[in-house]
């Protein structure tokens, strides 16, 4: 993506790849799902993304895709990580290469990825003609591709946060901070707003009234559309344990089977393969269309959401009514360490007290962030007041024990 440290890390990786005799294609700034697409389309051995997703610019990381454009499994990543930490003592790849590999710069990656996205849209070459939308590109990887795609599909586009400087990625903008986007949608009298995160694999939407729609409501809208068109394979939708209770209720009302997975789009994809589903996602905005792509894609999700609006002929504020959102409170608690939650008696006791109080009218989920030194405490309940109070109690217990 556009982080200051991205070029440094990319060139370090290229040096290692070429020293082992392999060839490396440098694609430049491109959304994470764009790398997944390019790896598959080029018949490469894999794809590597330098990004820390929705995190601040100081952070950075590495995402790995296999030749099919899907993220590597836990075991494969663990082996790679162990090899790095052990200094690759068991690997002779670097010393056995007779000649270094070549480096190629691919200058048309954005164009090719945009072409792929446009091919996923139905309704002719300009299906969004006359539709006015506002995009929030988070000063991130979508800043070139997203405006281009929606312009070429016929929409009237206003693009916010498209001036990356290496430090402003995700800074008060994008899917994590859609407040300015929501205001601008109302001011511009636009039909919708679409917000992406730093590497553009997430989508958060805003309707014409300025209300923010997270991934679960987008999933519900798209599930209804696919079912109505007879294209909801296995009559199943996959989401994670973090999904709002309202999603399950909406899917049940539609007569759609609901399968849950662990948190993370790779686990959603694994569950989708296991049950034959073509639609799955997370409340955070990762949404996967398995009949189009091998991973979550924020721009593709935006295309499909606008398709639902234009084909149904109703505004997003009406489409969203298919799902009622249960009151939900999420508190992120900084922690010193990440022991198994079940092994900390003070936290377990408070969770049990809250669960007993809520009964069937709510639920509790406590888990650690995969990218930050945080414990995420999520509670759903019957009212905002009760839900907030219960969440604060558990968060206080986490802070006492681990903060």
SULPEVEN-V215867 format. One record per residue. N is the residue number from 0. RES is the residue in one letter. NEAR is the number of other ideal C-beta (glycine too) atoms within 8 Angstrom. Layout:
n & res & near
N & RES & NEAR
N & RES & NEAR
This chain:
n & res & near
0 & X & 16
1 & X & 12
2 & X & 14
3 & X & 6
4 & X & 7
5 & X & 14
6 & X & 6
7 & X & 7
8 & X & 11
9 & X & 10
10 & X & 8
11 & X & 8
12 & X & 12
13 & X & 11
14 & X & 8
15 & X & 9
16 & X & 11
17 & X & 14
18 & X & 10
19 & X & 10
20 & X & 11
21 & X & 8
22 & X & 9
23 & X & 12
24 & X & 11
25 & X & 10
26 & X & 9
27 & X & 9
28 & X & 9
29 & X & 12
30 & X & 17
31 & X & 15
32 & X & 15
33 & X & 15
34 & X & 14
35 & X & 15
36 & X & 14
37 & X & 17
38 & X & 14
39 & X & 12
40 & X & 8
41 & X & 7
42 & X & 5
43 & X & 10
44 & X & 4
45 & X & 10
46 & X & 11
47 & X & 10
48 & X & 12
49 & X & 12
50 & X & 14
51 & X & 12
52 & X & 12
53 & X & 10
54 & X & 10
55 & X & 8
56 & X & 11
57 & X & 3
58 & X & 9
59 & X & 9
60 & X & 10
61 & X & 8
62 & X & 10
63 & X & 13
64 & X & 15
65 & X & 11
66 & X & 9
67 & X & 6
68 & X & 13
69 & X & 11
70 & X & 11
71 & X & 10
72 & X & 8
73 & X & 5
74 & X & 6
75 & X & 10
76 & X & 10
77 & X & 8
78 & X & 8
79 & X & 10
80 & X & 8
81 & X & 8
82 & X & 10
83 & X & 8
84 & X & 6
85 & X & 8
86 & X & 5
87 & X & 9
88 & X & 5
89 & X & 5
90 & X & 7
91 & X & 5
92 & X & 9
93 & X & 10
94 & X & 5
95 & X & 7
96 & X & 11
97 & X & 4
98 & X & 5
99 & X & 7
100 & X & 13
101 & X & 7
102 & X & 10
103 & X & 8
104 & X & 7
105 & X & 10
106 & X & 5
107 & X & 6
108 & X & 12
109 & X & 12
110 & X & 7
111 & X & 11
112 & X & 14
113 & X & 12
114 & X & 8
115 & X & 10
116 & X & 14
117 & X & 10
118 & X & 6
119 & X & 11
120 & X & 10
121 & X & 5
122 & X & 7
123 & X & 5
124 & X & 5
125 & X & 8
126 & X & 13
127 & X & 12
128 & X & 7
129 & X & 6
130 & X & 13
131 & X & 11
132 & X & 16
133 & X & 17
134 & X & 16
135 & X & 16
136 & X & 16
137 & X & 16
138 & X & 16
139 & X & 17
140 & X & 15
141 & X & 14
142 & X & 16
143 & X & 8
144 & X & 17
145 & X & 17
146 & X & 13
147 & X & 10
148 & X & 13
149 & X & 16
150 & X & 9
151 & X & 9
152 & X & 13
153 & X & 11
154 & X & 12
155 & X & 7
156 & X & 10
157 & X & 11
158 & X & 11
159 & X & 12
160 & X & 12
161 & X & 9
162 & X & 7
163 & X & 11
164 & X & 6
165 & X & 10
166 & X & 7
167 & X & 11
168 & X & 16
169 & X & 15
170 & X & 9
171 & X & 4
172 & X & 14
173 & X & 18
174 & X & 16
175 & X & 7
176 & X & 9
177 & X & 14
178 & X & 6
179 & X & 11
180 & X & 14
181 & X & 13
182 & X & 9
183 & X & 13
184 & X & 15
185 & X & 10
186 & X & 6
187 & X & 9
188 & X & 6
189 & X & 12
190 & X & 9
191 & X & 16
192 & X & 15
193 & X & 17
194 & X & 16
195 & X & 18
196 & X & 17
197 & X & 17
198 & X & 13
199 & X & 21
200 & X & 14
201 & X & 15
202 & X & 16
203 & X & 13
204 & X & 15
205 & X & 16
206 & X & 13
207 & X & 12
208 & X & 6
209 & X & 10
210 & X & 9
211 & X & 9
212 & X & 11
213 & X & 11
214 & X & 15
215 & X & 14
216 & X & 14
217 & X & 16
218 & X & 16
219 & X & 13
220 & X & 14
221 & X & 13
222 & X & 15
223 & X & 10
224 & X & 13
225 & X & 11
226 & X & 13
227 & X & 6
228 & X & 7
229 & X & 5
230 & X & 8
231 & X & 14
232 & X & 10
233 & X & 9
234 & X & 8
235 & X & 13
236 & X & 14
237 & X & 14
238 & X & 16
239 & X & 13
240 & X & 8
241 & X & 9
242 & X & 13
243 & X & 12
244 & X & 10
245 & X & 11
246 & X & 16
247 & X & 9
248 & X & 10
249 & X & 13
250 & X & 13
251 & X & 9
252 & X & 6
253 & X & 10
254 & X & 6
255 & X & 12
256 & X & 9
257 & X & 11
258 & X & 11
259 & X & 9
260 & X & 13
261 & X & 6
262 & X & 10
263 & X & 9
264 & X & 13
265 & X & 9
266 & X & 11
267 & X & 18
268 & X & 15
269 & X & 10
270 & X & 14
271 & X & 15
272 & X & 8
273 & X & 6
274 & X & 11
275 & X & 9
276 & X & 14
277 & X & 12
278 & X & 16
279 & X & 15
280 & X & 16
281 & X & 16
282 & X & 12
283 & X & 9
284 & X & 16
285 & X & 12
286 & X & 17
287 & X & 15
288 & X & 13
289 & X & 14
290 & X & 6
291 & X & 6
292 & X & 13
293 & X & 10
294 & X & 15
295 & X & 14
296 & X & 15
297 & X & 19
298 & X & 16
299 & X & 13
300 & X & 15
301 & X & 13
302 & X & 14
303 & X & 13
304 & X & 16
305 & X & 15
306 & X & 13
307 & X & 12
308 & X & 14
309 & X & 11
310 & X & 8
311 & X & 8
312 & X & 4
313 & X & 6
314 & X & 9
315 & X & 13
316 & X & 10
317 & X & 7
318 & X & 12
319 & X & 12
320 & X & 6
321 & X & 10
322 & X & 14
323 & X & 6
324 & X & 9
325 & X & 10
326 & X & 11
327 & X & 10
328 & X & 12
329 & X & 8
330 & X & 9
331 & X & 10
332 & X & 13
333 & X & 6
334 & X & 12
335 & X & 5
336 & X & 5
337 & X & 7
338 & X & 7
339 & X & 5
340 & X & 12
341 & X & 5
342 & X & 5
343 & X & 11
344 & X & 5
345 & X & 9
346 & X & 14
347 & X & 10
348 & X & 9
349 & X & 12
350 & X & 13
351 & X & 8
352 & X & 9
353 & X & 13
354 & X & 10
355 & X & 7
356 & X & 7
357 & X & 15
358 & X & 7
359 & X & 4
360 & X & 6
361 & X & 15
362 & X & 8
363 & X & 13
364 & X & 10
365 & X & 12
366 & X & 8
367 & X & 9
368 & X & 10
369 & X & 5
370 & X & 8
371 & X & 6
372 & X & 7
373 & X & 10
374 & X & 14
375 & X & 13
376 & X & 15
377 & X & 12
378 & X & 16
379 & X & 11
380 & X & 12
381 & X & 8
382 & X & 7
383 & X & 7
384 & X & 6
385 & X & 12
386 & X & 16
387 & X & 9
388 & X & 8
389 & X & 16
390 & X & 14
391 & X & 10
392 & X & 11
393 & X & 16
394 & X & 11
395 & X & 9
396 & X & 13
397 & X & 15
398 & X & 9
399 & X & 8
400 & X & 9
401 & X & 14
402 & X & 9
